[in-house]
Amino acid sequence: MKTDFMKQSSKTDWDRIDAMTDDDIDYSDSPEMTEEFFKLAFIRKPHHKKPVSLRLDDDIISFFKKTNKKYQTKINDVLRAYKIAYENTHR
């Protein structure tokens, strides 16, 4: 159920959306959720973030800025994935 604020600030036809069933949804352009996907997937939980100063090569910064508006969050995601992979291989 959408709040009144969401209905007022959106051009989405929420009544039509609320009336839809799962069978009404077109999933044809959604990627298949494979076992491999779930092995690599993780839930991003809100954490308190600490500001840090980090020296990165220009090409790394350019790459992340070019591929994602929230490039600092994406860098954090990549580092978290590395941490998880490292922890899983060094038990």
MODELLER restraints for C-alpha pairs under 7 A, 6 or more apart:
rsr = mdl.restraints
at = mdl.atoms
rsr.add(forms.Gaussian(group=physical.xy_distance, feature=features.Distance(at['CA:7:A'], at['CA:14:A']), mean=6.88, stdev=0.5))
rsr.add(forms.Gaussian(group=physical.xy_distance, feature=features.Distance(at['CA:64:A'], at['CA:71:A']), mean=5.16, stdev=0.5))
rsr.add(forms.Gaussian(group=physical.xy_distance, feature=features.Distance(at['CA:65:A'], at['CA:71:A']), mean=5.28, stdev=0.5))
